[in-house]
């Protein structure tokens, strides 16, 4: 066996690194045609997997996490810069290149900083300790006599004696394991972490110079479109290739089982060919009737039951309670609704593959493509490029699979960009959720019993991902997984009730191919729990904030709830507002609290709404969010995440709902699947509770969990009517009002 040796400088120059710093387009163009490098470790227990220091003092940080718009592109640089004692502008971030970056898991679950960033921080701390020890040996002093500033190690008592990082290890490897005991800087010493630094990608995005996945091209590239079946389970019975024979630039019609596509020299030729190609398909009507969805959910066979909380004897406590309540909540099937369609480029030739994708899980995508194509994982390289927001796994991976399969068939690079009907009709969906709750109050108005049941899809091995459409249609190897993730989270309430029981029914099937969508499960489950919490507060005649504080013991939870109420100038009183049932246009406020997954980020929110009784229209005017995610790396980044969570979730709560007939999705455009418009965006106020002495937790998802119930509770406060089915469309509001009269 011959092992190639190279310097760091030669390695970086020759690999075509995807360096995401203040520019993206030029490094990616430089990467074209470059082979995957040999010798770069990606082992998650090696310092060299996470960082390198060049001869000019520049630092490259390698992360398997990718910036989906969450701002980790600057936050991770801040964490590395802080522990290395270098300036942020000296750090280039290399993200989502499977040949260069360690597999830190998909970018999901608000774990990029909490897990990915902490790994990078530990690698940087290990490197810093090693560099100080190297400097001590070179300068003839003990490590304790040294200090580091701006990447230069100096003797504290004699500043003329120093050694820079570049001098000590420039273009060399550390050959060190991550040291979990390497000392981290104390919060009082922070100079970078905790500051609001601007995102480096924003200027180019504002001016239109940024290279998105959709802008990316490679020499000799063809364009393709997939012709989707007219029904989800239809079988392809015939193709008339002569129907598109006159289209200039058409290269080939590809048929593999039920996978049908056209490949052309230009994108417009591919679009025209896909529209005109005559094909015949079998009939299929395997979807449930839309208006019977929750009946179908309740009747679906249960694969497994899980108990997520079991305290005391809630059954007996409920039987002896002074007052009892019961309610059923429903949360609709959602599509991801990415405003830009999914897109990918693939070059599959000579038994290897290079893929450019906006996938949130490049390392997982590589494994899935390996299974589908029969190519060893080591011979597949995935590069990440920015795409439209995905908020969970949408169509990005499927577009990559389309492109890879077609490139293999035609022997040239192929670009596939989905159409809007592809995106809405074929991306994986957030599954429906059904929740039933019962609660009991004692004579003093405190909760003595809590019982809940949840109906959600079962969980396959989480690493199996989501089956790729291309593999399914073409009959290629794949894992038949159902993977919406651990969506049982927050089924257990965020309060320590004396008698509580939560039962989760894991269902064998779900109507559509499921996937993660922002705050999966945590949003739906928190919605039901916190809306029911409000119902119990109303039954007790208690102020909703006071009622929650009465049952909350966690000091951080108490602080975040009080902070939200204070910032919202909460009016202490019971809901609903007096004369709510009579007002034609009524205003109300609602509150919600959650400890995310009951183990991390604390969030409380107050929503303020206006409801027009006659039309049923709801307008969310303002949402105040108090947020405690421990150590805040970049305050501006956290605020941006809170704002994005709120805006998107207001849209999901008021407007978004998948529609279908017995054969296919029918909500395949923005008219049939509306989202929030700019004039409807509420004011968002955020209160950050920074805890430098605590670990950094996630901010990409938690704030979304509190929005639906806060709106529901605010509507009840405004008009005295409970809304229990998301989305709260005008039709549902009018029906709820009618049911109350």
Residue, then its C-alpha position, 0 to 999 in steps of 0.5 A: x500500500x502506498x500512502x500519498x503525502x502532501x502539505x496542507x497548502x498543496x492539499x487545499x490548492x488541489x482539492x477544490x474546497x467549497x470554502x464558504x466565507x465571504x464568497x462562494x461562486x469562485x471557489x465552486x467554479x475552481x472545484x470543477x473537475x477536481x478529483x476527491x482528495x486523498x489523505x484528508x481525515x474526516x474522523x470525528x475524533x480527530x482534530x485534523x477532521x475539523x480544522x487546519x492552519x495554513x502557512x499564512x495563518x489562515x484557519x480552515x474549519x471543516x463542518x458536516x453541518x450546512x447553513x440552510x439560512x440559519x446563520x451557522x456560517x458565522x456562528x460556527x466561525x465565532x465558536x472556533x475563533x473564540x477557542x483558537x484566539x484568532x479573528x473571525x475574518x481569518x477563518x474559512x468555513x468548509x461545509x457539507x463536502x463529504x470528501x473533506x468534512x466529518x459526518x456530524x449528522x444532518x443539519x436538523x433538530x436545532x443541533x448545529x451549534x449544540x452538537x456540531x459547534x461544540x465538536x468544533x469548539x472542542x477541536x479548537x480547544x485541543x488544537x490551542x492547547x497543543x499549540x501552546x505546548x509547542x510554543x512552550x517547547x520552542x520558547x523554553x518556558x512553561x505553558x503557564x507563562x504563555x498567552x495567546x492573542x490573534x493567533x500568536x503565542x507570547x511569553x506573558x513576561x516578555x512580549x518579544x518572545x513569541x511564536x505564531x500558529x503559522x510558525x508552529x504548524x503552518x501547513x502541517x497536520x496535528x495528528x491529535x485526537x479530540x481531547x474532551x478535557x482540553x480547557x475551554x475559555x471562560x465566559x468572562x474571557x469571550x471576545x467573539x462569542x456573544x457578539x452580533x456579527x453579520x452573516x457573510x453570505x447576505x451581501x451577495x444574496x442581496x445583490x444577486x451575486x450569490x451562487x445558489x444551487x439553481x445557478x450552478x453549471x458544469x461543462x457538458x451538462x445536460x438538462x432533464x425533467x422527470x415526467x411524474x405519474x398522474x397518480x401516486x401509485x400508477x404504473x407506466x404502461x406505454x410511452x410514445x417517444x415520437x410525440x416529442x421527436x420534433x423538439x430541437x435539442x432533445x437528447x433522450x427519453x429515459x424509462x426505468x420501470x415507472x421512472x420516466x424522464x426527458x434529457x435535453x441540451x437546454x432546460x427549455x427543451x427539457x420543459x417542453x419535452x416533459x409537457x408534450x411527451x405522451x405516456x399512458x399509466x394505470x389507474x390508482x385511487x389509494x389515498x383516503x378521502x380528505x374529509x375523512x383523514x382523521x377517521x383514517x388516522x384513528x383507524x390505522x393499525x398501531x405498530x407500537x405504543x409508547x408511554x412518554x410520561x407516567x406519574x401517579x394515578x391519573x385515572x383515579x385522580x381524574x375520576x375524583x376531580x372537582x371539574x374535568x375537561x376533554x378535547x381533541x386536536x388535529x394538525x394538518x398534513x403540510x408540504x414544505x412549500x419551499x419557494x424555490x424548487x429543488x435542484x441538483x447536478x450530478x456527474x456519474x461516470x466511470x464507476x464514481x459520482x459527484x453530486x452538487x445538492x442543497x441537501x441538509x444531509x450530504x453524508x446521508x445522501x451519499x449513502x442513499x445514492x450508493x444503495x440506489x446506484x450500486x456505487x461504493x460510498x467512498x466513490x461518491x462525493x457530495x458538495x453542498x450548495x445553498x438552495x431554497x429553504x427546506x425546514x426539514x427534508x424536502x425535495x433536494x435529496x430527491x432531485x439529486x437522485x433524479x439527476x444521478x440516475x439520469x447522469x448514469x444513464x446518459x453518461x454526462x453531467x445532468x441538471x434536474x430542477x423540479x417544477x412547482x407541481x413537482x415540489x408541491x406534489x411530490x416532496x415528502x410531507x409532514x404527517x397528520x397528528x391527532x391528539x386527545x386530552x383529558x384533564x382534571x381540576x381540584x376545587x382550588x383550580x389546580x390540575x390534578x390529572x392529565x391524560x393524553x393520547x397521540x396518533x403519529x406514524x411509526x419510526x424506522x431506523x432514523x439513519x434510513x432516511x426517507x425513500x428516494x422517489x427515483x429509486x422507488x419508481x425505478x425499482x432500485x435498491x432502497x430502504x422502505x422507511x417511515x421516517x418523520x423522526x422522533x416526533x413523540x417529543x413534547x408529547x409529555x407536558x412541560x409541567x410536573x403534574x402530580x398525576x400524568x400519563x401520555x400515550x403515543x400510538x405509533x401507526x403502521x402507515x401514513x397517507x403520504x411519504x412522510x418526512x421532517x418539517x420544521x419542529x416536527x412533532x414538537x410543534x403539533x404536540x406542544x400545540x395540543x398540550x398548550x391549547x388544552x392548558x389554556x382550556x383548563x385555565x379558562x375552566x379554573x377562571x384563572x389568568x393564563x400566565x398565572x395558571x401556568x406559573x402555578x404549575x411550573x417549578x423550573x426556575x428557567x421556565x418561570x423566568x422565560x414565561x415572566x419575561x414574555x409576559x412583561x415584554x408583551x405588557x400582559x393584562x392579567x385577567x381570565x380569558x375570554x375578554x369580556x363581551x368577546x362573543x358580541x364584538x364584530x372585530x375583536x382583539x385578543x392575546x394568548x400565551x404559550x410555554x414549552x421546554x423544548x423536548x423537555x430537556x433544552x431550550x426554553x421558550x414562551x410566547x404571547x400572540x396578539x390577534x384580531x378576529x373578524x367574526x363575519x368573515x372568520x379572518x384572523x390577523x396576527x398582529x404581534x408575537x412576543x417571544x422570550x427565548x433561553x437557549x443557554x449561551x448565545x453565540x450570535x444574538x442577531x442570528x438567534x433573533x433572526x431564527x426566532x423571527x423566521x420561526x414565527x413568520x413561517x409558523x403563522x403561515x402554517x397555522x392560518x393557511x397551510x393544508x395539503x389537499x388531495x383527491x383519491x389519486x394525487x395531491x391537488x394543491x400543486x401551486x400557490x393558489x391551492x396551497x397559500x402561504x403568508x404574504x408580506x402584508x400579513x407578516x406580524x411584528x415579532x419582538x424577541x427577548x433573549x435570556x443569555x446564560x454564558x455559563x450554560x451550554x449553547x442550545x438550539x434556536x432553529x426550531x423551538x420558537x415555532x413550537x409555541x406559535x399555533x397554540x398561542x394563536x389559538x389561545x388568543x382567538x379564544x380570548x378575542x371571541x370566546x371560541x376554541x379552534x382545535x384543527x390547524x390551519x385556522x382558515x376563515x371557513x373553520x373559524x366561521x364553523x366554530x363560531x356557528x357551533x358555539x351559538 
